[in-house]
Amino acid sequence: MISAPQNVPIQKCLPFVKWAGGKRQLLGELENRLPTGWNTYFEPFVGGGALLTRLGSRGTLSQAVIADLNGELINLYRIVQQDPFSLIAALENEVLQNNEGSFRACKERFNAIMGDPTYAVERAALLVYLNKHGFNGLWRVNRKGFFNVPFGSYKKLSIPPQESILDFSSLLQRVKVLNTDFETAVKSAKRGDFVYFDPPYHPLTKTANFTDYNALGFPFSEQERLAGLFRKLTKKGVYAMLSNSKVPAIEMLYDGFFIETVTAKRFINCNGERRSGIQEVIVTNYRYD
């Protein structure tokens, strides 16, 4: 019998970056389907960390492993974890303004220093700024790997408050942060652990293109590899939950597991009428109450 993790309450914590495909609007559905207890929590496609922060706020996160292939996102999380006050200071830079000229200049600077460990704090601050002021919070890169999201034209400057960053830093003290592939991220998962997969969703149509996990995208072959990993974890006794598009190809990949349909909004669609009523699936390899 697996016991519930020890309650380790922290102050209420919320994601401080918005991420395309983030799960804030699905949190209730995900919470309803959590295992009754687990040991280590794994989130290999962490994005904005909506479920991670919810579990932390509930006091049900004793230890965790998060990962993403996006090196800039992971750099941000590591700075928040290890040096939050430097990030707070960098976000006070007067260069960060809510206008297109400032946005373009910051994007150019970000692309110039991307991946350079010498500028780790500056990169983290620029990512937060670009995320908050770019179109719909998208992360998109061109074939050269450069960030190329346009200005979002929001009404006011949006910089996370100091408290939000410090709360997230407190949460991350019990979290291992990895910049790695999803399969490598869960290599240490064992019986009684819990993994939540939130991969780039399989496109609903052939023209849908918001699956840019990295410069190479996330083709269907990766969905197949992920489904194979889901089955391997099941054989090991690891609790696994996954969310994805409700399309026949995905449902076939997870045939034999518990698949439920939920309705959610997708805010990355430029057509407002298409942002509501989208059906998605939540897959689990266990029964839940």
Disulfide bonds with the S-S distance in Angstrom:
none
